[in-house]
């Protein structure tokens, strides 16, 4: 078998000048250089992280009603801004958007309940019969009046149904 001069040996060949050492097969010089990697964060990542943080805050604070509406709206807005800047939704932005919408819905519901409860409380305070009982100082009569008032309001709201 004749050796082809253009063939590279498949295994290292012994180096005759230095016994015990082998000549390595020739390699491509580009193998010694690592490819250039763009280490900059993707465009819009800050908005996605802000969206996620604000949405979690809005869900945690949703029982406060109107206070949690602002971070929920900002979370949704930042997720949309991240979507516009990055040209596609990514994990953090999608998570921030979904949790922000949940926080917005729960916060809006709690805000409505807060306003409704406050209006019922104001009606009770402006009731002349309740004011007379407060001025008389009879604690048991006041407690009975509040319980009766609460029962009548509860019965009213449980009897109201949505019609379509």
PyMOL commands that set and color helices and strands:
alter all, ss='L'
color gray80, all
select helices_A, chain A and resi 29-32+45-60+62-64+66-86+91-126+128-136+139-159
alter helices_A, ss='H'
color red, helices_A
select strands_A, chain A and resi 13-14+22-23
alter strands_A, ss='S'
color yellow, strands_A
deselect
rebuild
show_as cartoon
